[in-house]
């Protein structure tokens, strides 16, 4: 279908209805059906048939979506096992003796998110498993946890070459490098692009400042206040079961060993699938060739096996109870899995509607060169928010951005790609139809629309200062100066908000 204004209707319907009604599944389904009707020239039978085929195709994709769904469902089973065995509770009691404050609990979450950079899907779900007992014990809301997870997921993965994101970006950089004779390898070009990704860097800095300065926007503060009051009204953690008020570090292993097994196993399987251990290739090359989706499945399966060996012989759980608990945990993830499938489905629909190409065509008019980086960033924001995919935005916008600036100023090609990537991360970061946003909410066990509505003010603040940074870059041609302006502006805005508005966090 040729891209027209009609192509933006399905994502707008899905996003708008989700925000207004807070019924995410129904809203996504409306977006899928409306898009299918457009593709079928408003034929009801053709549109409904295409809708079902699109949804089923997402479930049955053996290379990407099926492994991700299996991973998410099995992780729900692992979560149930950790809870039923008492491992989560014992870890929470131990963590409370080490992490003394709400600030400390949030910093632990942040640094854990920084450390798990191999893949954003893996980051979102694994960080939630580790951090949730700690943040719950200090009355940090699930909405705040989801924000911390989401803001250290895609933003850290897009900046690390040894990740699934890095491998994908290398493949997209190869053509602009060759076309415009930039004289870089994909790896060195990646490092030249990094300082131009103002939004990702700003998001990571914002997380730290929000935690350290104890700042929250009003809606997030409301959620945190409710969580803090609820925590204060409950029995102390450790009084819910026969768990001592002080737990030795060895007891915390009941949670840490299965989770660390999953993390380490996934990384090793990922590198092995890229030939690092068996093919004699280097670490960077193995990261580029590895299969992250199958590695996630192998990692979580290994975690289940280790949990069984850890809990059943020590009578933490009976074998029959282990299996029933695991299946019930998988059932608890069905709602999130359904949302993921529908989000992928609407992504497929907008791809066939050429929504991204239509949005990209809006920058092909004659505009001053100095504003181009800011426009590419803004368009990347809009496109990724509307389509719910950063990788799809990369694929569409990186060639377009490189072409726009490469014909007149080849030195700007890599910074322009950085601006596109920054905008793509923004939309992926806060769109209700983004898989990363959905998985962050699942990882935090938070309502999706609560996560979207509470995170948006933080994301918009960083986007605003990033836009200013790209204006400065466009006027001066100095990437690092634009980054400095972005970060200084972010600090100034937050200090002004802290002084002139009521955004102090719950103490």
N, C-alpha and C positions, 0 to 999 in steps of 0.2 A: 504493500500500500504506500502511495506517495505521501510524504510527510506534510501534514496540514495542521491548522489549529485544532482540528478534531483529535489529533493524536495526544494532546495533553489532557483531554477530558477524563479518561479512565483513572490515571494517577491522582488527578485533582479530586475526583469523586471519592476515591478510596481514602485519601488523606483527610479531606474535609469531613466526610461522614465519621471517620474514626475519632476525630477531634470533637465533633459535636455530640455524637451518640455514645462514644466510648465502647461501642460494640465492634471490636477489631475484626473478628472473623466475618461478620456480616458485611462490613465495609470493604474488606479485601475481596470478598466474593462479588460484591457489586462492581468493583473495579475490573475484575476478571471478565464478568459477563458483559459489561458495557463495552469493553475493548473487543471482545470476541464478536459482539454484534456489529461493531464498526468494521471489523475485518470481513464479516460476512455480508456487508452491504445491507445491514438491518434485517437480515433474514433470521427469524426467531429460531427455526429449527437448526439452521446452519450455525448460528451463534451459540446456542446451547450445546450442540454437538462439539464445537470447537472448544468451549469452556471445559467440558469434561475431559476431552482429549489432552488439553493443556495441563490440567491438574494431574491426570494419571501419568503423563510424561515426566512430570517433576518427581513423582514418587518412584518411578521405574528407571531413573538415570543411574546406572551402576558405577559411573566414574566420579560422580560428584554428590548429587543430592541423596541418593540412597545411603551411602556410607555416613553422611552427616546426620541423617535421621536415625540411623542405627546407633551412632555415637551418642546423640542426645537422649534417646530412649534408655540406652544402657547406663548412661550417667545418672539418669533419674533412679535407676535401680541401685546404683552404687550409693547415691545419696540416702536412699531409704535404708540400706544396710548399715551405713555409718550411724544413722540416727537410732535404729532399732537396737544395735549392739551397745549403744551408750558411748560410742567413740566420740561423737560430736560433743556430747555433754562433758565428757572427761577432758577433751581438748579445750573446750570453752573455760572450764574451771582452771586448767593449767595456764591458759593464755591470760586469764584475768590476774593471775599472780605475777605475770611478767609485763603485761600491757596495762598500765595503771590509769589511763585516761582515754577519753573519746578521741583526742588528737592522736594519741599513740595508735589506737585501733585503726584510724583512717590512714595513718602513715604506713602501717603494716600492709594494708590493702594496696596502697599506691605503689610501694616498692615491690610487692609481689606481682602486680601488673606490669611493672617495668621489667621484671626478671623473666616473665613468661612471654617472650616475644616471637616464638616460632610461628604462631598463627593466631589471628584474632578470634576465630571461633573457639579454638582451644583455650585462649586467654580468658575469654568471657566466662566460660563454664568452669574452668579449673580455679580461677581466682575466687569465684563465688563459693566454691566448696571449701577453700582454705579460710577465707576471710569472714564468711557469714557467722560462724560461732563467735568470733572475736567482736565483730561490730554489734551483733545482737546482745552480747553480754554488757556492752557499754551504752545501749540504748540508741545506737545509730540507726536511722530508718533504712528500710530496704530501698527506698527511692534514692537515698544518698549513696548507698552501696552500689546500686546500679549505675549511678553517675560516675563513681570512682572506677568501676570496672570498664565502662564504656570509654572513658577518657584516657585510659591507659591500655586500651585494646588496639584498635586500628591506628591511633596516633603513634604508638611505639612501634608497631609492626611495619608501618610504611617507612620508618626511618632506619630500619635494620636490614642490611643486605642478606643476612643469614636467616631468612624467613620465607614463608610462602609468597608474601607480598614482594619481597626483593626479587625473587625468581621471575615473577610475572612482569615486574617493571623492567628488568634487564631485557626481556624479549621485546618490549615496546620501544626501548631506547635505541635498539640496533638500527632501525630504518632511518630515523632522523640523523643519527651520527654519520651514516653513510651518505645520505642525501646532501647534507650541508657541509661535509668534510670537517667535522668538528675535531678530529684528531684524538678521540678518546675511545677506550674500550667501554663496553656497557657498565663494567664495574666502576671505573674511574668517573664515568658520566653520572652514575648514581650518586657518588659522593659530591659531585658538583651541583646536583639537583637539590640535595638535602637542605642547604641553608635557605633555599627559596621556598621551602614548604613551611610558610609562616604559620599556618593554622595548626598543623600537627605539633610544632614546637611550642606554640603559644598555649595549646590545650594542656600539654604536660606541665608547663610552668604554672598555668592557672590552677590546676589540681593542687599543687603544692601550696600556692598562696592561699587558696580557699581554706585548706586544712590548717595551715600555720597561723593565719590571721583570724581563724574562726569566723568565717564569713559565710552567710547563706542568703540567697534571694528569698523573698517572703514565702512563696509556696513551699520551697524546700524546707525552710525553717518550721513551717507548720507541720510538715510530715515528721521532721526530727523531734519536734516538741511532743507530738502524739506518741512516737516510739519511746521517747525518754520517760514520759509519764506512765506508759504501759509497762515498761521495764521496772519502774520503781514500785508499781503496784503488785508485781509478781513475786513469788518466793525466790530467794536467792538461788542462782544456778548452783546445782550441787545438792539442793534440798529437795529437788523434784524426784530424785532417785536416791538410792543408798550410795551416794558418791561423796567422798570426803571433801571438806572445804579446800584442802590442799591436795593437789594431785602431782606425783612425781613426773618428770619428763618422760620416763619410760611408758607411762599410761597414755601420754599424748601420741605415742607411736601408733596406737590403734587407728587413729585418723590419718596421721602423716604417712605411714607406710603405704597404704593403698593409693593415696593421692600422688605421692612421690613416684611410686611404681608407674602410675599412668603417665606422669610427666616425662620421666626419664625413658620409659618404654616407647612413648610416642616419638621422642626426639631420635632415639636409636633406630627405630623402624623407619622413620623418615629419611635419615641419612643412609641407611642400608638400601632403601628402595632407589636412592640416587646413585648407588654404586660406591659409596665411601668405604665400606668395609670389604666388599667383594669385587668391586671393579677397579680399585686402585685410583679413583679420581679424587680430586681435591675437595676440601670442605665447601668452598663456594660453588663449585660445579655440582656437587652432590645436592646442595640446597636447591639449585636450579632444576635438577632432574627428578627430585624426590616426589613421591605421591603422598601428600599430607592427609588426604581423606582416608585412605586405607590405614595409614599409620595411626590415625586417631582411633579407628575401630580396634586395631591390634592392641593399642595401649590400654583402652578401657577393658577389653577382654582380659588382658593380663592383670589388670587391677582387680577384677572380679575374682579371678583365680587366687590371687594373693589374699584377698579379703576372706575367702572361704578357708584357706589354710591358716589364717590368723585367728578367726573367730570360732570355727566349729571345734577344732581339737581342744581349745581352751574353754569350751562351754559358754562362750559369750552368746552363741546362738546355736540352735539345733539345726540339723541338715534340712529337715522339712520346713522349718521356719525360715531358713535362709532363702530357699527358693520362692516361697510365697511372698516374702518381703521384697525380694528382688523384682518379681513380676508386678507387684502393686506399685513399686516405685516407677517402673516403666509406664504403667498406666497413668501415673500422675503427670507425665510429660506429654501425653497425647494432645492436650490443648495447645501447648507450645509448638509441637510438631505440626499440627494443623495450620497454625499461623505461619510457620516457616514455609510450608508447601504453597499456601496461597500467596505469600510474598514472592516466592520464586515464580509462581504462575503469572502474577501481574508483571513481573520483570520480563518474562518471555513475551507477554502481550505487548508491552510498550516497546520492546525491541522490534517486533514485527510491524508495529505502527510507525516505527522510525521517529519516536518521540525525541530521542537524543539528537538525531540529525536535524530535526526541525528547530530545536533550541539552539543548536550550534550554528545554524544558518543565520541567526540573528546578529552574529558578529562579523559577517562578511561585508558589511557596509564600510564606507570610508570614515574612519575615526582617527583622531590624533594618535601617534605612536606611543606617547607617554602614558596614555590611559589603557592601552591594550592589556598589560599584565593584570590590572585591577578588573578589567572586563572579563578576562579569561577566568579569574578566580570567582567572580560573581556568577558567571555562567556555569562553572563547575558546581557551585553551590546549588543553584536552581535545578540543574540537570540531575545531580545525584539525589537531591531531596525528592524530586518528582519520580525518579525511576527506582530509588531505593538501592542503588548499586554503585559503589565506588569503582570497582573493576570495569564495569560497563562504561562508566564515564571516562576512565582512563583510555579505554580502547577507542572511543569515539573522539574525544577531545584532544588527546596528545598529538595525533597527526594534524588535526586542524590548527591547534595552537602553534605547532612547529612551522606549519606552512605560512601562517599569517605573519609571524615575525621573521622567519628564515629568509624570505625573499628580499627583505630590506636590511635586516640586522641579524646576521647569523649568531653573533655573540649573545643574543638574547634567547636563543632556542632553549637551552637548558633551564634558565630561570623561568621561561614561559611554561615549560613542562612542570616545573615546581609549583607554579601558580595553579595550574590545572589540577594537579594532585592534591593541593591544599583544599581547593573547593570541593573536590570529590570526597575527601575525608569528612568535611563538614556535613554534607548531605547524608552520607552514610552514618555519621555520628548521631544524627537527631531525627531522621525521617522515621515515621511509624511503620513504613513498609520496608525498612532496611533490615537485612538478616542480622547484622551486627547489633543493631538496637534491640531487636527481638531476643537475641541470645543473651545480651547483657541483662535484660529483664528476667529471663529464665534463670540465669546464673545467680541473680540476687533474690530469686523467688519474689519478684515484684510485679505488680500490675503494669502491663505495657504502657498504657496511656498515662499512668502516674509517672513512669520513668520519662516519657517523652515530654510531658508538660513541665516537670521539675528541672530537667536538664537543659531545656531550650534557652533560658536566660543566660546560662553559662556559655553555651555554644555561640550564641549571638554576640556576646561580649567579645569573645576571641575573634569571631569573624569580622566584627567592626574594626578592631585594631589591626587585624591582618590586611584588610582593605586599605587602611591608611598606609601600612607598610609598602604595599604594592604601588601606591601613588608615588611615594618617595623614591622607590626603585625606578619607576618609569621616568621620573624627572631627573634622576642623578646617574642611573645605570650602575649603581653600587648595590649589589645584593645584600651584603652584610649591613650596610647602612639601613636598608629597608627593614631587615630583621631586627636591628637595634631599635628602630622607631616603633616597630610592632610591640616589642617587649616593654619598652619604656612607657608607651601609651597604655598598655595593659595594666602595668603597675599603677600609673597615674589614675586611670579610670577606677580601678578597684579601691585605691585610697580615697578617691573622691566619694565613691558610693559608701564606703565604710564611715566616712565622716558626716555625710549629709543625708544618708538614708538609714533606715533601720534594717540592716542586713547582718547584724551580729548573730552568730550561730548560737544554738543551745549550748550552754556551758556544761 
